[in-house]
Amino acid sequence: MPSLSAPDFGLLFDALSTPCLALAPDQTVAAANAAVGAWLGCAPAELLGRPADAVLPLLEDGASWATLLLAPPAAPATIGVRAADGAARALTLQAVRTNGHGGYVLAQAAPAPPAPEPPRPPESFRFLSEFIPQLVWTTDAQGRHDYFSPRWLDYTGHAGLAAPDPSWTAQLYPADQPAARHRWQQALSSGEPYRAELRLRSHDGRFRWFLVQALPLHDAHGRISQWLGTCTDVDDAKRVQQRLLAKDQQLQQILGQVPAYVATVFGTDHIVSFATPNFLELLGGRLRVGWPLAQSVPELAGQGLLALFDEAYRQGRPLQEQARPISWVNAQTQQRVQRYYDLTLQPLPGGQGQIQGVLFFAVDVTAQVQARQRHERLTATVRRRDEQVRAMTEALPLISFSQAPNGRLVYVSPQWSAFTGAPAKPPRGQDWRTFVHPDDYPTVAGSFVRARRDRQPWTSQLRLRAADGQYRWHLARSLPVFDEQQRLSRWYGTLTDVHEQQELAERLRHSEQQFRFLADTVPLFTWTATPAGQIDYANQRFLDYTGQTPGEVARGGWLALVHPDEQDLTRQRWAESMRTGQDCEVEHRVRGTDGLYRWFLVRATAMRDAEGRIVKWYGSSTDIHEQRALQDELRRSEEQFRFLADSLTNLIWIVEPDGTISHFNQRWVEYTGRSLEASLHWGWQDLVDPEDQERTLARFRQHMASGEPYENEDRVRRHDGQYRWHLHRALPLRDADGRILRWFGSSTDIDDYKRFQHELEARNAELLRINQDLDNFVYTASHDLRQPIDNMAGIFQELTRSARYDDPDAPALLTMFEHSLEQIYTTIKELAALVQTQKQSMLAAPEQVRLERLTQEVLHSIGEQVRTVGAVVETDFSQVPAVEFVRPNLQSVLYNLLSNAVKYHDPSRPPRIRVWTERDAAGRPVLTVQDNGLGIDLSRHGTELFQLFRRFHDHVPGSGTGLYLVQRLVQAHGGELLVESTPGVGTTFRVRLPKDSGTLAE
């Protein structure tokens, strides 16, 4: 036996909150938990392996641990020790035995003397505190705890009143504790209720947010007598609140960067529910969230703003106004302020589609309006016309300029400086050409020179460098202006930022390329058509399949490729869609370049603009040729199934998923004499024998609902009124998603079988009676035979003890007589065991038997014989690890085959025995036992091999019942026992079992 390992107290100690340590037999510390380290003032790792006298000096003078542990106390005993900080501590010692080890001593901190029990709260309070979902605790007037509810103890894992620090604040998140204790002390001092949201530690060390509340309870004199505290779990709400707050802050930051004033107004009372900080600051804090707009800023009501909100509510669509004047009273100066704003009012729909609010955007355009007004006031000056043009151009979101006939820049609008960061009059050597993208300059310069030469309007697209160094696309236009003599006097031009339009056009081109690539790669034909129905695009797959060119397709040549039988239908469907604007769908055959037709499913859908007008048709043609062929094959299969069902002698029927029968074969009509129409749905149930109807209908409905295969036996009335037994079976047909499509069932006439079964049961009862009589006979025979043989054995023993023989052959005769007696004993014993084994095989149920484990058990039982002859046994059950068999019977089979292989080994060579499993060509499991023993001459003894009491080798004892028993057990299981043997070479026994008896290799 291997030695046992030393006990491990770590798992036990880690689960204990009380200080604990263990002392080994050599008085060293074997284990210590964290609590004892804190209790003694040192780390647990500093205690391990050190002598007890060094880390736990005894208080008693002259005492030592070696003397104390010479005889460890049988009962718990308390001693005094001195901790690392010099304080006295009390330990309780208890001798323990663990895993067969003795001499270990468990030391625990001695419990403190019991404190006086605090007054217990009334039972009604306890019931209420345990019923509500809050954690409940109470303290006295000074804040000393006198009660914790079970929910508190379960959540925190706290020891409650027995803890070193029972205060509820000890369980808080460390960062929350100082403020919580301070506020708690303030509440105790002032008598005011306590309320705070704090994080409370659970028993697994995690923290959750709780709403902690404490209320003072007063006695009849108004003095605080007790505090009642509750902790309500608000962790989920707190975390949602934090996420919403973070998102609100994020939204505030985003809106704070928007160069506009934003607010949301709800209801017909115009309640302000949100406003950006800049909006609040603009109105000096007078705009109040949650207040009606007219109440917080009354002067806005009289300027038509409320009517504008009402209009947005009524129309339910966005409203916009440009440069609307709005005035209000400045909160600080009390002076009326007026500014101009571009307004956008966006209705906000609610959950039911009704307008519940309005999103208000106001962009301050006062500067633009005032600039425009200033330009208008300059109309009285001498350069009135020029300034009017300049004012208008500078108000536009583009760069305007004028040039002399030679191209010299005369004027450029401020937008140029704002965009490029360069002054309107650049220094010498720097003009507009330096801001043009180098790749665009040659084309731009050449086209401008030609326009000046030809005195024609000039248009070009170019990229200009902005102040941040980035290039943006601009559309440049310049018109020549002539005087009365048609002399060129000025060039007036604009530079319009079209960067977004250019990128959009580029993306559109890229999207078009992607669409065409996708259309050419998808495994179907795609095409588009004009609103009039003319095909203007077909993908490459269509062109490759049909061999037509895009021009032929556009001219309507595609219709000629449709099979003549479907051309009219296709033309009608397409014309109907053109007339109604509805989707088009049709199935037709299309001829390919090989001249063969294939079926296609054609679908087309119209794309419409905002006004609902058709702007394009998008269509696809999906190859469904195999699907149509499959449908045809399915129809043929349905016809074949009905023919087959009508040809069978069984009653065949089909059940819909709701349990109604939709089809019976002709055999049903012939058997019942009832028409098909009268039998369908539930018209069959009265044909079931009245004694079976309730059971049959309940079982039928149960299986229809559960989807499990249906099987039932009942009696069905024949056309002549006779009821005959039938076996009904039905299996569900499911689709790819597991939904039942229909049930297919059959009813087989088993009336003759049922009658035979009754006769067989009677015969089985008779056989059981015969087996019982046989058991009684074997018992009687073995008992009656054993008694006279026992008498003979006694007489023989007395004879050999007292008689004297002069015949020299007498000893040999005595030995032969003794051997014969032993054979008779063995025969009687094995005969009784044989009958008992066969009886058990009839009563025991088969089970899954692991062959490796069973073989090892058998080898263990004959281990002495195996070792004596030096046999080597090899096993391999990887192909069939387990078989279904009666376990005691299979054990008997293996025992007889293996013990015979050992018993009849060849003395001239070491015995080798192989046991393995495999599957034959038919998939049946085969158990093989092979040896290299003496072998059997099958040509002489093959017919006698499995006979009772037949033996072929007499040099070892035996009764001749083993192989007989093996064959009977294998045959009883439905198997077959095969043998191959060659004298002097060895013997191979193969046990071939039914196909479904073995499990697959693991």
Secondary structure, DSSP 8 states (H G I E B T S, - for coil): ---------HHHHHT--S-EEEE-TTSBEEEE-HHHHHHHTS-GGGTTTSBHHHHS-BSSTT--HHHHTSS--SS-EEEEEE-TTS-EEEEEEEEEEETTEEEEEEEEE-------------HHHHHHHHHSSSEEEEEETTS-EEEE-HHHHHHH---GGGSSS--GGGGB-GGGHHHHHHHHHHHHHH---EEEEEEEE-TTS-EEEEEEEEEEEE-TTS-EEEEEEEEEE-HHHHHHHHHHHHHHHHHHHHHHHSSSEEEEEETTTTEEEEE-HHHHHHTTT---TTSBHHHHSGGGGGGTHHHHHHHHHHH-S-EEEEEEEEEEE-TTT--EEEEEEEEEEEEEE-TTS-EEEEEEEEEE-HHHHHHHHHHHHGGGSTTHHHHHHHHHHHHSSSEEEEE-TTS-EEEE-HHHHHHH---SS--TT--GGGGB-TTTHHHHHHHHHHHHHHT--EEEEEEEE-TTS-EEEEEEEEEEEE-TT--EEEEEEEEEE-HHHHHHHHHHHHHHHHHHHHHHHSSSEEEEE-TTS-EEEE-HHHHHHH---HHHHHTTGGGGGB-HHHHHHHHHHHHHHHHH---EEEEEEEE-TTS-EEEEEEEEEEEE-TTS-EEEEEEEEEE-HHHHHHHHHHHHHHHHHHHHHHHSSSEEEEE-TTS-EEEE-HHHHHHH---HHHHSBTTTGGGB-HHHHHHHHHHHHHHHHH---EEEEEEEE-TTS-EEEEEEEEEEEE-TTS-EEEEEEEEEE-HHHHHHHHHHHHHHHHHHHHHHHHHHHHHHHHHHHHHHHHHHHHHHHHHHHH-----TTHHHHHHHHHHHHHHHHHHHHHHHHHHHHHHHHHHS--EEEEHHHHHHHHHHHTHHHHHHHT-EEEEE-SS--EEEE-HHHHHHHHHHHHHHHHHT--TTS--EEEEEEEE-TTS-EEEEEEE-SS---HHHHGGGTTSTT--S--SS---S-HHHHHHHHHHHTT-EEEEEEETTTEEEEEEE--GGGB----
